[in-house]
Amino acid sequence: MKDYRFDAETARDGLVAAVRRLAREQGFSKVVVGVSGGKDSTVSAAICARALGRENIYGVMLPDGIQSDIADSLRVCEALGVQRRTVNIGGIHAALRAVTDQAGPANPEGEFAIPYSRESDINVGPRLRMTALRYIAQSLGARLVGTGNLSEATVGYCTKDGDTSCDFALLGALTSVEVVEVGLTLPELPRELVEKTPTDGLSGASDEERLGLRYADIHRYIRFGTCGDAAIDAIIRKKERANMHKRRMPVIVDPFAE
């Protein structure tokens, strides 16, 4: 088993320094963060507020119709004192369904049908959210913060062209367990939001229910090489291999390669 030790305060200060360094090198001072009320976006917003000043952080709440825990997103913005805006993507989502076979009359004769897919529909949410965030960030002359963590990326619990699209992945080197540990070193954040059960806010299920895995096991697999259960290791490894395409740029098809 690998030897690995994690110091949350060191990681926190390192993230703050890294954001400042990136802003200096790339010449930006403002960032946009999609604030869901979950631990990842909550910690990301707090780190950026420490690095760049709360007046330079634009927290965007993106409910898809009715979001039962939207009050948590608002609490994050208020606790940090960052600028905030609510953009409801529900109408955009409904419009997408309306122009396909998934809603309304059938398409004209000769065109293929588009069957309803629950997974496809769930993944529309992150993609529409990222489109809205990109629009807002470019309008403000700001950079878009990616809030996904290493555990999600490892098992592919992320949406291509959705939450994987960002200008920098702030928590990409930390596991889900480590994000919570960093969050608990930030007294400006409500503790219950840092420790809140992770959900995607779209399916009605928790992350662990949808994954069929525990984040604690994924953490141990990443940091120690095994979670202690060979069968679970095999499941994580299979997901990691199958979803590697989400962590890489698109494959370039080279017509001259042998």
VOBA-86679 format. One record per residue: z negated, x, y of N, C-alpha, C in turn. Coordinates in steps of 0.2 Angstrom, whole numbers, plus 5000, padded with zeros to 4 digits. Each point is the difference from the previous one (the first is absolute). Layout:
BEGIN
+------+-------+--------+------+--------+---------+------+-------+--------+
:  nup : neast : nnorth : caup : caeast : canorth :  cup : ceast : cnorth :
+------+-------+--------+------+--------+---------+------+-------+--------+
:    Z :     X :      Y :    Z :      X :       Y :    Z :     X :      Y :
...
+------+-------+--------+------+--------+---------+------+-------+--------+
# end
This chain:
BEGIN
+------+-------+--------+------+--------+---------+------+-------+--------+
:  nup : neast : nnorth : caup : caeast : canorth :  cup : ceast : cnorth :
+------+-------+--------+------+--------+---------+------+-------+--------+
: 5000 :  5004 :   4994 : 5000 :   4996 :    5006 : 5000 :  5004 :   5006 :
: 5004 :  4998 :   5005 : 5000 :   5004 :    5006 : 4994 :  5000 :   5004 :
: 4999 :  5005 :   5004 : 4994 :   5001 :    5005 : 5002 :  4997 :   5006 :
: 4997 :  4995 :   5003 : 5002 :   4998 :    5006 : 4994 :  4997 :   5004 :
: 5000 :  5002 :   5006 : 4994 :   4997 :    5005 : 5003 :  4998 :   5006 :
: 4997 :  4994 :   5003 : 5003 :   4997 :    5006 : 4994 :  4999 :   5005 :
: 5002 :  5003 :   5006 : 4995 :   4999 :    5005 : 5003 :  4995 :   5005 :
: 4997 :  4994 :   5001 : 5003 :   4995 :    5004 : 5000 :  5002 :   5008 :
: 4995 :  5003 :   5002 : 5000 :   5002 :    5007 : 5005 :  5005 :   5002 :
: 5001 :  5005 :   4995 : 5005 :   5005 :    5001 : 5007 :  4997 :   5000 :
: 5001 :  4995 :   4995 : 5007 :   4997 :    5000 : 5001 :  4996 :   5006 :
: 4995 :  4996 :   5003 : 5000 :   4996 :    5006 : 5002 :  5004 :   5006 :
: 4997 :  5006 :   5001 : 5001 :   5004 :    5006 : 5007 :  5003 :   4999 :
: 5002 :  5002 :   4993 : 5007 :   5003 :    4999 : 5005 :  4995 :   5002 :
: 4999 :  4994 :   4998 : 5005 :   4995 :    5002 : 5001 :  4999 :   5008 :
: 4994 :  5000 :   5003 : 5001 :   4999 :    5007 : 5003 :  5006 :   5003 :
: 4999 :  5006 :   4998 : 5003 :   5006 :    5003 : 5008 :  5000 :   4998 :
: 5001 :  4997 :   4994 : 5007 :   5000 :    4998 : 5004 :  4995 :   5004 :
: 4997 :  4995 :   5002 : 5004 :   4995 :    5004 : 5001 :  5003 :   5007 :
: 4995 :  5003 :   5003 : 5001 :   5003 :    5006 : 5005 :  5006 :   5000 :
: 5000 :  5004 :   4995 : 5005 :   5005 :    4999 : 5007 :  4997 :   5000 :
: 5001 :  4995 :   4996 : 5006 :   4997 :    4999 : 5003 :  4997 :   5006 :
: 4995 :  4997 :   5004 : 5002 :   4997 :    5007 : 5002 :  5005 :   5004 :
: 4997 :  5006 :   5000 : 5002 :   5005 :    5005 : 5006 :  5003 :   4998 :
: 5001 :  5001 :   4993 : 5007 :   5003 :    4998 : 5006 :  4996 :   5001 :
: 4999 :  4993 :   4999 : 5005 :   4996 :    5000 : 5001 :  4996 :   5007 :
: 4995 :  5001 :   5004 : 5001 :   4997 :    5007 : 4998 :  4993 :   5001 :
: 4996 :  4997 :   4996 : 4998 :   4993 :    5001 : 4993 :  4999 :   5002 :
: 4998 :  4995 :   5002 : 4993 :   4999 :    5002 : 4997 :  4993 :   4998 :
: 5005 :  4995 :   4998 : 4998 :   4994 :    4998 : 5002 :  4998 :   4993 :
: 4996 :  4996 :   4996 : 5002 :   4998 :    4993 : 4999 :  4993 :   4999 :
: 5004 :  4997 :   4996 : 4999 :   4993 :    4998 : 4997 :  5000 :   4993 :
: 4995 :  4996 :   4998 : 4997 :   4999 :    4994 : 5000 :  4993 :   4998 :
: 5003 :  4998 :   4994 : 5000 :   4993 :    4997 : 4993 :  4999 :   4998 :
: 4996 :  4996 :   5003 : 4993 :   4999 :    4998 : 4999 :  4994 :   4996 :
: 4998 :  5001 :   4993 : 5000 :   4994 :    4996 : 4992 :  4998 :   4999 :
: 4996 :  5004 :   5002 : 4993 :   4999 :    4999 : 4997 :  5003 :   4994 :
: 5004 :  5004 :   4996 : 4998 :   5003 :    4994 : 4998 :  5007 :   5002 :
: 4998 :  5004 :   4995 : 4997 :   5007 :    5001 : 5005 :  5005 :   5003 :
: 5006 :  5000 :   4997 : 5005 :   5005 :    5002 : 5002 :  4999 :   5007 :
: 5002 :  4994 :   5002 : 5002 :   5000 :    5007 : 4994 :  5000 :   5005 :
: 4994 :  4998 :   4998 : 4994 :   5001 :    5004 : 4999 :  5007 :   5001 :
: 5000 :  5004 :   4995 : 4998 :   5007 :    5000 : 5005 :  5004 :   5004 :
: 5007 :  4998 :   4999 : 5005 :   5003 :    5004 : 5000 :  4999 :   5007 :
: 4998 :  4994 :   5002 : 5000 :   4998 :    5007 : 4994 :  5004 :   5003 :
: 4994 :  5001 :   4997 : 4995 :   5003 :    5002 : 5001 :  5008 :   5001 :
: 5003 :  5003 :   4995 : 5002 :   5007 :    5001 : 5005 :  5001 :   5006 :
: 5005 :  4995 :   5001 : 5005 :   5001 :    5005 : 4996 :  4999 :   5007 :
: 4995 :  4996 :   5000 : 4997 :   4998 :    5007 : 4996 :  5007 :   5001 :
: 4997 :  5003 :   4995 : 4996 :   5006 :    5002 : 5005 :  5006 :   5002 :
: 5006 :  5000 :   4997 : 5004 :   5005 :    5002 : 5004 :  4999 :   5006 :
: 5002 :  4994 :   5002 : 5004 :   4999 :    5006 : 4997 :  4996 :   5005 :
: 4994 :  4997 :   4999 : 4997 :   4996 :    5005 : 5002 :  4993 :   4998 :
: 4995 :  4995 :   5001 : 5001 :   4993 :    4998 : 5005 :  4997 :   5004 :
: 5001 :  5002 :   5006 : 5005 :   4997 :    5004 : 5007 :  5001 :   4998 :
: 5001 :  5005 :   4996 : 5007 :   5002 :    4997 : 5001 :  4997 :   4993 :
: 4996 :  4996 :   4998 : 5001 :   4997 :    4993 : 5002 :  4993 :   5001 :
: 5005 :  4998 :   4997 : 5002 :   4993 :    5000 : 5000 :  4997 :   4993 :
: 4995 :  4995 :   4999 : 4998 :   4997 :    4994 : 5004 :  4994 :   4999 :
: 5004 :  4999 :   4995 : 5004 :   4994 :    5000 : 4998 :  4996 :   4993 :
: 4998 :  4994 :   5001 : 4998 :   4995 :    4995 : 5007 :  4996 :   4998 :
: 5001 :  5000 :   4993 : 5006 :   4997 :    4998 : 4999 :  4995 :   4994 :
: 4997 :  4995 :   5002 : 5000 :   4994 :    4995 : 5006 :  4998 :   4998 :
: 5001 :  4998 :   4993 : 5006 :   4996 :    4998 : 4998 :  4993 :   4999 :
: 5001 :  4996 :   5006 : 4997 :   4993 :    5000 : 4993 :  5000 :   5001 :
: 4996 :  4998 :   4996 : 4993 :   5000 :    5000 : 4997 :  5005 :   4996 :
: 4996 :  5005 :   5004 : 4996 :   5005 :    4997 : 4993 :  4998 :   5000 :
: 4997 :  4999 :   4994 : 4993 :   4998 :    5000 : 4995 :  5005 :   5003 :
: 5001 :  5007 :   4999 : 4996 :   5005 :    5003 : 5002 :  5003 :   5006 :
: 5004 :  4996 :   5004 : 5003 :   5003 :    5007 : 4994 :  5002 :   5004 :
: 4994 :  4997 :   5000 : 4995 :   5001 :    5004 : 4997 :  5008 :   4999 :
: 5001 :  5002 :   4994 : 4998 :   5007 :    4998 : 5005 :  5005 :   5004 :
: 5006 :  4998 :   5001 : 5005 :   5005 :    5003 : 4998 :  5000 :   5008 :
: 4998 :  4994 :   5002 : 4998 :   5000 :    5007 : 4993 :  5004 :   5001 :
: 4996 :  4999 :   4996 : 4993 :   5004 :    5000 : 5002 :  5008 :   5000 :
: 5005 :  5002 :   4997 : 5001 :   5007 :    5000 : 5003 :  5002 :   5007 :
: 5004 :  4996 :   5003 : 5003 :   5002 :    5006 : 4994 :  5000 :   5006 :
: 4996 :  4995 :   4999 : 4994 :   4999 :    5005 : 4995 :  5006 :   4999 :
: 4999 :  5001 :   4994 : 4995 :   5006 :    4999 : 5002 :  5006 :   5002 :
: 5007 :  5002 :   5000 : 5003 :   5006 :    5002 : 5002 :  5000 :   5008 :
: 5000 :  4994 :   5002 : 5002 :   4999 :    5007 : 5008 :  5002 :   5001 :
: 5004 :  4999 :   4995 : 5007 :   5002 :    5001 : 5004 :  4994 :   5002 :
: 5006 :  5001 :   5003 : 5004 :   4994 :    5002 : 5002 :  4997 :   4994 :
: 5002 :  4993 :   5001 : 5001 :   4996 :    4994 : 5005 :  4995 :   5001 :
: 5004 :  4998 :   4995 : 5005 :   4994 :    5001 : 5001 :  4997 :   4993 :
: 5001 :  4994 :   5000 : 5001 :   4996 :    4993 : 5007 :  4998 :   5000 :
: 5004 :  5002 :   4995 : 5007 :   4998 :    4999 : 5000 :  4996 :   4993 :
: 5001 :  4994 :   5000 : 5000 :   4996 :    4994 : 5007 :  5000 :   4997 :
: 5001 :  5003 :   4994 : 5006 :   5001 :    4997 : 5002 :  4994 :   4995 :
: 4996 :  4995 :   5000 : 5001 :   4994 :    4996 : 5007 :  4997 :   5001 :
: 5002 :  4999 :   5006 : 5006 :   4997 :    5002 : 5006 :  5004 :   4998 :
: 5000 :  5007 :   5000 : 5005 :   5004 :    4998 : 5001 :  5000 :   4993 :
: 4994 :  5000 :   4996 : 5000 :   5000 :    4993 : 5004 :  4993 :   4998 :
: 4998 :  4995 :   5003 : 5003 :   4993 :    4998 : 5007 :  5000 :   5002 :
: 5002 :  5003 :   5005 : 5007 :   5001 :    5002 : 5004 :  5003 :   4995 :
: 4997 :  5006 :   4997 : 5004 :   5004 :    4995 : 5001 :  4995 :   4994 :
: 4995 :  4996 :   4998 : 5001 :   4996 :    4994 : 5005 :  4995 :   5001 :
: 5000 :  4997 :   5006 : 5005 :   4995 :    5002 : 5007 :  5002 :   5000 :
: 5002 :  5006 :   5001 : 5007 :   5003 :    5000 : 5002 :  5002 :   4993 :
: 4996 :  5000 :   4995 : 5001 :   5001 :    4993 : 5000 :  4994 :   4996 :
: 5001 :  5001 :   4993 : 5000 :   4994 :    4996 : 4992 :  4998 :   4999 :
: 4996 :  5004 :   5002 : 4993 :   4999 :    4998 : 4997 :  4994 :   5004 :
: 5003 :  4998 :   5005 : 4998 :   4994 :    5003 : 5007 :  4996 :   5003 :
: 5000 :  4994 :   5000 : 5005 :   4996 :    5003 : 5006 :  4999 :   4995 :
: 5006 :  4998 :   5002 : 5005 :   4998 :    4996 : 5003 :  5006 :   4996 :
: 5004 :  4999 :   4995 : 5003 :   5005 :    4996 : 5006 :  5004 :   5005 :
: 5001 :  5006 :   4998 : 5006 :   5003 :    5004 : 5007 :  4997 :   4998 :
: 5005 :  5002 :   5005 : 5006 :   4997 :    4998 : 5003 :  5003 :   4993 :
: 5004 :  4996 :   4998 : 5003 :   5002 :    4993 : 5003 :  5007 :   5000 :
: 4999 :  5004 :   4995 : 5003 :   5007 :    5000 : 4995 :  5005 :   5002 :
: 4994 :  4998 :   5003 : 4995 :   5005 :    5001 : 4995 :  5000 :   4995 :
: 4997 :  5006 :   4999 : 4995 :   5001 :    4995 : 4993 :  4997 :   5003 :
: 4996 :  4997 :   4995 : 4994 :   4998 :    5002 : 4994 :  5005 :   5000 :
: 4995 :  4999 :   5004 : 4995 :   5004 :    5001 : 4994 :  4996 :   4998 :
: 4997 :  5002 :   4993 : 4995 :   4996 :    4998 : 4993 :  5002 :   5003 :
: 4995 :  4995 :   5000 : 4994 :   5002 :    5003 : 4996 :  5005 :   4996 :
: 4997 :  5005 :   5003 : 4996 :   5005 :    4996 : 4994 :  5001 :   5004 :
: 4994 :  4998 :   4997 : 4994 :   5001 :    5003 : 4998 :  5007 :   5002 :
: 5002 :  5005 :   4996 : 4999 :   5007 :    5002 : 5004 :  5002 :   5006 :
: 5006 :  4998 :   5000 : 5005 :   5001 :    5006 : 4997 :  4997 :   5006 :
: 4998 :  4994 :   4999 : 4997 :   4996 :    5006 : 4994 :  5003 :   5003 :
: 4996 :  5003 :   4995 : 4993 :   5003 :    5003 : 5002 :  5006 :   5003 :
: 5005 :  5004 :   4998 : 5002 :   5006 :    5003 : 5004 :  5000 :   5007 :
: 5002 :  4993 :   5001 : 5004 :   4999 :    5006 : 4994 :  5001 :   5006 :
: 4994 :  4998 :   4999 : 4995 :   5000 :    5005 : 4999 :  5008 :   5003 :
: 4999 :  5005 :   4996 : 4999 :   5006 :    5002 : 5007 :  5003 :   5004 :
: 5006 :  4998 :   4997 : 5006 :   5002 :    5004 : 5001 :  4997 :   5006 :
: 4998 :  4993 :   5001 : 5000 :   4997 :    5007 : 4995 :  5003 :   5004 :
: 4994 :  5001 :   4998 : 4995 :   5003 :    5004 : 5002 :  5007 :   5003 :
: 5003 :  5004 :   4995 : 5002 :   5006 :    5003 : 5006 :  5000 :   5005 :
: 5004 :  4995 :   4999 : 5006 :   4999 :    5005 : 4997 :  4998 :   5007 :
: 4995 :  4996 :   5000 : 4996 :   4998 :    5006 : 4997 :  5006 :   5003 :
: 4997 :  5004 :   4996 : 4996 :   5005 :    5002 : 5005 :  5006 :   5003 :
: 5005 :  5001 :   4997 : 5005 :   5004 :    5002 : 5003 :  4998 :   5007 :
: 5001 :  4994 :   5001 : 5003 :   4997 :    5006 : 4995 :  5001 :   5006 :
: 4993 :  4999 :   4998 : 4995 :   5000 :    5005 : 4999 :  5008 :   5002 :
: 5000 :  5004 :   4995 : 4999 :   5007 :    5001 : 5005 :  5003 :   5005 :
: 5007 :  4998 :   4998 : 5005 :   5003 :    5004 : 5000 :  4997 :   5007 :
: 4998 :  4994 :   5001 : 5000 :   4997 :    5007 : 4994 :  5003 :   5004 :
: 4995 :  5003 :   4997 : 4994 :   5003 :    5003 : 5001 :  5007 :   5001 :
: 5005 :  5003 :   4997 : 5001 :   5007 :    5000 : 4994 :  5004 :   4996 :
: 4998 :  4996 :   4994 : 4995 :   5002 :    4996 : 5002 :  5002 :   4993 :
: 4996 :  5004 :   4996 : 5001 :   5001 :    4993 : 4996 :  4995 :   4996 :
: 5003 :  4999 :   4994 : 4998 :   4995 :    4995 : 4996 :  5004 :   4995 :
: 4993 :  4998 :   4999 : 4996 :   5003 :    4996 : 5000 :  4996 :   4993 :
: 5001 :  5004 :   4995 : 5000 :   4998 :    4993 : 4993 :  5000 :   4997 :
: 4998 :  4995 :   4997 : 4993 :   4999 :    4998 : 4998 :  5000 :   4993 :
: 5006 :  5001 :   4996 : 4999 :   5000 :    4993 : 4996 :  5006 :   4997 :
: 4997 :  5000 :   4995 : 4996 :   5006 :    4997 : 5003 :  5002 :   4994 :
: 4998 :  5006 :   4997 : 5002 :   5004 :    4995 : 5000 :  4996 :   4993 :
: 4995 :  4996 :   4999 : 4999 :   4996 :    4994 : 5006 :  4995 :   5000 :
: 5001 :  4996 :   5005 : 5005 :   4996 :    5000 : 5007 :  5003 :   4999 :
: 5001 :  5005 :   5003 : 5007 :   5004 :    4999 : 5001 :  5002 :   4993 :
: 4994 :  5003 :   4997 : 5000 :   5003 :    4993 : 5003 :  4994 :   4995 :
: 4997 :  4994 :   5001 : 5002 :   4995 :    4995 : 5005 :  4995 :   5002 :
: 5003 :  5002 :   5006 : 5006 :   4996 :    5003 : 4998 :  4993 :   5003 :
: 4993 :  5000 :   5002 : 4998 :   4993 :    5003 : 5001 :  5000 :   5007 :
: 5007 :  5000 :   5002 : 5002 :   5001 :    5006 : 5007 :  4997 :   5000 :
: 5003 :  4998 :   5006 : 5006 :   4997 :    5000 : 5005 :  5005 :   5004 :
: 5006 :  5001 :   4996 : 5005 :   5004 :    5003 : 5003 :  4997 :   5006 :
: 5001 :  5003 :   5006 : 5002 :   4997 :    5006 : 4995 :  4996 :   5003 :
: 4994 :  5000 :   4997 : 4995 :   4996 :    5003 : 4994 :  5004 :   5003 :
: 4995 :  5000 :   4996 : 4994 :   5004 :    5002 : 5001 :  5008 :   4999 :
: 5006 :  5002 :   4997 : 5001 :   5007 :    4999 : 5004 :  5002 :   5006 :
: 5002 :  4996 :   5004 : 5004 :   5002 :    5006 : 4996 :  5001 :   5006 :
: 4999 :  5006 :   5002 : 4996 :   5002 :    5006 : 5002 :  5007 :   5003 :
: 4997 :  5002 :   5006 : 5002 :   5006 :    5003 : 4995 :  5006 :   4997 :
: 4994 :  4998 :   4998 : 4996 :   5005 :    4996 : 4995 :  4996 :   4996 :
: 4999 :  5002 :   4994 : 4995 :   4997 :    4995 : 4993 :  5003 :   5001 :
: 4996 :  4996 :   5004 : 4994 :   5003 :    5002 : 4995 :  5001 :   4994 :
: 5000 :  4996 :   4995 : 4995 :   5000 :    4995 : 5004 :  5002 :   4993 :
: 5006 :  5003 :   5000 : 5004 :   5001 :    4995 : 4997 :  5005 :   4995 :
: 4995 :  5004 :   5002 : 4997 :   5006 :    4996 : 4993 :  4998 :   4998 :
: 4998 :  4993 :   5001 : 4993 :   4998 :    4998 : 5001 :  4994 :   4995 :
: 4996 :  5000 :   4995 : 5000 :   4995 :    4995 : 4996 :  4994 :   5003 :
: 5001 :  4994 :   4997 : 4996 :   4994 :    5003 : 4993 :  5001 :   5000 :
: 4997 :  5004 :   4995 : 4993 :   5001 :    5000 : 4998 :  5004 :   5006 :
: 5004 :  5005 :   5002 : 4999 :   5005 :    5005 : 5000 :  4997 :   5007 :
: 5005 :  4995 :   5001 : 5001 :   4996 :    5006 : 4993 :  4997 :   5002 :
: 4997 :  4997 :   4995 : 4994 :   4996 :    5001 : 4995 :  5005 :   5002 :
: 4999 :  5006 :   4997 : 4995 :   5005 :    5002 : 5001 :  5002 :   5007 :
: 5007 :  5001 :   5002 : 5001 :   5002 :    5007 : 4998 :  4994 :   5004 :
: 5002 :  4994 :   4999 : 4998 :   4995 :    5004 : 4992 :  4999 :   5001 :
: 4996 :  5002 :   4995 : 4993 :   4999 :    5001 : 4997 :  5005 :   5004 :
: 5004 :  5005 :   5002 : 4998 :   5005 :    5005 : 5002 :  4998 :   5007 :
: 5003 :  4994 :   5001 : 5002 :   4998 :    5007 : 4995 :  4994 :   5002 :
: 4995 :  5002 :   5004 : 4995 :   4994 :    5001 : 5003 :  4995 :   5005 :
: 5006 :  5001 :   5003 : 5003 :   4995 :    5004 : 5003 :  4994 :   4996 :
: 5001 :  5001 :   4993 : 5003 :   4995 :    4996 : 4995 :  4996 :   4996 :
: 5001 :  4993 :   5000 : 4995 :   4996 :    4996 : 5001 :  5002 :   4993 :
: 4994 :  5002 :   4997 : 5000 :   5003 :    4993 : 5003 :  4995 :   4995 :
: 4999 :  4993 :   5001 : 5003 :   4996 :    4995 : 5007 :  4999 :   5000 :
: 5003 :  5002 :   5005 : 5008 :   5001 :    5000 : 5002 :  5006 :   4997 :
: 4996 :  5005 :   5000 : 5002 :   5007 :    4997 : 4999 :  4999 :   4992 :
: 4996 :  4996 :   4998 : 4998 :   4999 :    4993 : 5003 :  4993 :   4997 :
: 5004 :  4997 :   5004 : 5003 :   4994 :    4999 : 5005 :  5001 :   4993 :
: 5000 :  4995 :   4996 : 5004 :   5000 :    4994 : 5008 :  5000 :   5002 :
: 5003 :  5005 :   4998 : 5007 :   5001 :    5003 : 5005 :  4994 :   4997 :
: 5004 :  4997 :   5004 : 5005 :   4995 :    4998 : 5006 :  5001 :   5004 :
: 5006 :  4997 :   4998 : 5006 :   5001 :    5003 : 5001 :  4995 :   5006 :
: 4995 :  4995 :   5000 : 5001 :   4995 :    5005 : 5006 :  4995 :   4999 :
: 5003 :  5000 :   4994 : 5006 :   4996 :    4999 : 5000 :  4997 :   4994 :
: 4997 :  5003 :   4994 : 5001 :   4997 :    4994 : 4994 :  4995 :   4998 :
: 4994 :  5001 :   5004 : 4994 :   4997 :    4998 : 4996 :  5003 :   4995 :
: 5002 :  5006 :   4998 : 4996 :   5004 :    4995 : 4998 :  5006 :   5003 :
: 4995 :  5003 :   4997 : 4997 :   5007 :    5002 : 5005 :  5005 :   4998 :
: 5000 :  5006 :   5003 : 5005 :   5006 :    4997 : 4998 :  5001 :   4993 :
: 4994 :  5001 :   4998 : 4998 :   5002 :    4993 : 5003 :  4994 :   4995 :
: 4999 :  4994 :   5002 : 5003 :   4995 :    4996 : 5007 :  5000 :   4999 :
: 5004 :  5002 :   5005 : 5007 :   5000 :    5000 : 5002 :  5006 :   4996 :
: 4997 :  5006 :   5001 : 5001 :   5006 :    4996 : 4998 :  5000 :   4993 :
: 4995 :  4997 :   4999 : 4997 :   5000 :    4993 : 4996 :  5007 :   4999 :
: 4998 :  5003 :   5006 : 4997 :   5006 :    5000 : 4994 :  5000 :   5005 :
: 4995 :  5005 :   4999 : 4995 :   5001 :    5005 : 5002 :  5006 :   5004 :
: 4999 :  4999 :   5007 : 5001 :   5006 :    5004 : 4995 :  5006 :   4998 :
: 4995 :  4998 :   4998 : 4995 :   5006 :    4998 : 5003 :  5004 :   4994 :
: 5004 :  4997 :   4995 : 5003 :   5003 :    4995 : 5006 :  5004 :   5003 :
: 5004 :  4997 :   5004 : 5006 :   5004 :    5003 : 4997 :  5006 :   5004 :
: 4995 :  4999 :   5003 : 4997 :   5006 :    5004 : 4998 :  5006 :   4995 :
: 4997 :  4998 :   4995 : 4998 :   5005 :    4995 : 5006 :  5003 :   4997 :
: 5005 :  4996 :   4998 : 5006 :   5003 :    4997 : 5004 :  5005 :   5005 :
: 5000 :  4998 :   5007 : 5003 :   5005 :    5005 : 4996 :  5006 :   5001 :
: 4994 :  4999 :   5000 : 4996 :   5006 :    5002 : 4997 :  5004 :   4995 :
: 4999 :  4997 :   4994 : 4998 :   5004 :    4994 : 5004 :  5001 :   4994 :
: 5006 :  4996 :   5001 : 5005 :   5001 :    4994 : 4999 :  4995 :   4995 :
: 4995 :  4996 :   5000 : 4998 :   4995 :    4995 : 4995 :  4995 :   5003 :
: 5000 :  4994 :   4998 : 4995 :   4995 :    5002 : 4995 :  5000 :   4995 :
: 5001 :  5003 :   4994 : 4995 :   5000 :    4995 : 5002 :  4995 :   4994 :
: 5006 :  4997 :   5001 : 5002 :   4995 :    4995 : 5008 :  5002 :   4999 :
: 5002 :  5002 :   4994 : 5007 :   5003 :    4999 : 5005 :  4994 :   5001 :
: 4998 :  4994 :   4998 : 5004 :   4994 :    5000 : 5002 :  4998 :   5008 :
: 4994 :  5000 :   5004 : 5001 :   4999 :    5007 : 5004 :  5005 :   5003 :
: 4999 :  5007 :   4998 : 5004 :   5005 :    5003 : 5007 :  4999 :   4999 :
: 5002 :  4998 :   4994 : 5007 :   4999 :    4998 : 5003 :  4994 :   5004 :
: 4996 :  4995 :   5002 : 5003 :   4995 :    5004 : 5001 :  5002 :   5007 :
: 4996 :  5004 :   5003 : 5000 :   5003 :    5006 : 5006 :  5005 :   5001 :
: 5001 :  5004 :   4994 : 5005 :   5005 :    5000 : 5007 :  4996 :   5000 :
: 5000 :  4995 :   4996 : 5007 :   4996 :    4999 : 5002 :  4997 :   5007 :
: 4995 :  4997 :   5004 : 5001 :   4998 :    5006 : 5002 :  5005 :   5005 :
: 4997 :  5006 :   5000 : 5001 :   5005 :    5004 : 5008 :  5002 :   4999 :
: 5002 :  5001 :   4994 : 5007 :   5002 :    4999 : 5005 :  4995 :   5002 :
: 4998 :  4994 :   4998 : 5005 :   4994 :    5002 : 5001 :  4999 :   5007 :
: 4995 :  5002 :   5004 : 5000 :   4998 :    5007 : 5001 :  5006 :   5005 :
: 5002 :  5006 :   4997 : 5001 :   5006 :    5004 : 5005 :  4999 :   5005 :
: 5005 :  4996 :   4999 : 5006 :   4998 :    5004 : 4997 :  4998 :   5007 :
: 4994 :  4997 :   5000 : 4997 :   4997 :    5006 : 4998 :  5006 :   5005 :
: 4999 :  5006 :   4997 : 4996 :   5005 :    5003 : 5006 :  5005 :   5003 :
: 5006 :  4999 :   4998 : 5005 :   5005 :    5002 : 5006 :  4997 :   5004 :
: 5003 :  5004 :   5003 : 5006 :   4997 :    5004 : 5005 :  4998 :   4995 :
: 5005 :  4996 :   5002 : 5005 :   4997 :    4995 : 5004 :  5006 :   4997 :
: 5002 :  4999 :   4994 : 5004 :   5005 :    4996 : 5007 :  5000 :   5004 :
: 5002 :  5006 :   5001 : 5007 :   5001 :    5003 : 5004 :  5001 :   4994 :
: 5005 :  4996 :   4999 : 5005 :   5001 :    4995 : 5005 :  5005 :   5001 :
: 5000 :  5005 :   4997 : 5005 :   5006 :    5002 : 5006 :  5000 :   4995 :
: 5006 :  4998 :   5002 : 5006 :   5000 :    4996 : 5002 :  5007 :   4997 :
: 4997 :  5005 :   5003 : 5002 :   5007 :    4998 : 4995 :  5003 :   4995 :
: 4995 :  4997 :   4999 : 4994 :   5003 :    4996 : 5003 :  4999 :   4992 :
: 4998 :  5005 :   4996 : 5002 :   5000 :    4993 : 4994 :  4998 :   4996 :
+------+-------+--------+------+--------+---------+------+-------+--------+
# end
